[in-house]
Structure formats: C-alpha cells, structure tokens
C-alpha cells in the first residue's frame, strides 16, 4: 500500500479548508529553444535559489545574466526575474495563491 502520510503536503487541494489559502511559488523557465517549464515550490527561498542556480547554468556568458527586477514585473507579482541570454531567454519566480 502506498504511503500517504505526506499527502496533505503533496496535494493541498485535498487539505482541510483551514490550510487554505496557501502561497506557492512558481519558477517559470522561458527558453526560446524549448517549451516553457513551470516548477512549483512551497518555500519562497527554495524557489529563488533554484531559479538563480538554473539561470547561471543556462547562461553562456556571465555578462549576459541580468537579475534586475523591474517595477512592472514586481507589480505583476514576480519576486525574481533573470534573463540569461542575448535572445531574451529567462527565468522568473512568481507568487500565487491556492484557494
């Protein structure tokens, strides 16, 4: 039989209503050479650390890396953004609420 002891953590939609609303953090990877990837995290710092690591990994030259969070992006709900190529490929972290 499957271990379901952490089911509430894995499937918050099945959690009691008192646990919701809950914030999640989406790491969004937009690379022009592949599909957009979205990876959810429950922890804000984990999401940002992962995004920074990925941006540095994908970056060909460190001079191409721009981690500036514009006021427009911040107003749209992003807490981290980075472009890592001259083509505009990038990665971002956005906070969303599960209701």
Secondary structure as UniProt FT lines:
FT   TURN            5..6
FT   HELIX           7..10
FT   HELIX           12..14
FT   HELIX           17..19
FT   STRAND          22..30
FT   TURN            32..33
FT   STRAND          37..41
FT   HELIX           44..58
FT   HELIX           62..64
FT   HELIX           71..75
FT   TURN            76..77
FT   STRAND          78..83
FT   TURN            86..87
FT   STRAND          90..98
//
